[in-house]
């Protein structure tokens, strides 16, 4: 079984893309800039600074701070756009052969969509909130800087299909105990915590109650209510 998994992993890998110079001045200049260590360090510094700016917002913040943070957000978006443009010119089509570059490109597009939505005061429901909140995804650009974080992130993504078995097992336990809860506690009188929001009167509500208790939310109070005659 391990040998089979290793073979599947090997066949799923793609060859590394080696980007060479093209002989065109502008293209080679952008290539040299994109590959320089200072350029990468400067972008990483902007990511860290942007992270602090995102964490600085708070409820009922003054209007002056909101305007300052918007200016900083616009500056960072311009920097990320220039980074994408330089890499696209220097790497050409090879730019989109890297998953992290595609991720950066999507962040840039979403960032400008958020800027346009703020400038025009657009309100198209929850989609506007999603676009504005997408700028938080810039924090994940830090993963690209450190190799160990990239390895850990790739391992986590690769382990997601395996986690489905664990989720199915947990659902099976919740299913069994929800049925058992209906049999045992369906007729218990409603009280302070065992109420219309959490009870075992039917399977659906019992399943939701057990899921709530699995998070540790007032599970002991429900236990006390269910233990009363």
Helices and strands as residue ranges (DSSP letters): H 2-12, H 25-35, H 37-55, H 63-91, G 92-97, H 99-119, H 126-133, G 134-140, H 141-145, H 147-185, H 203-214, H 219-227
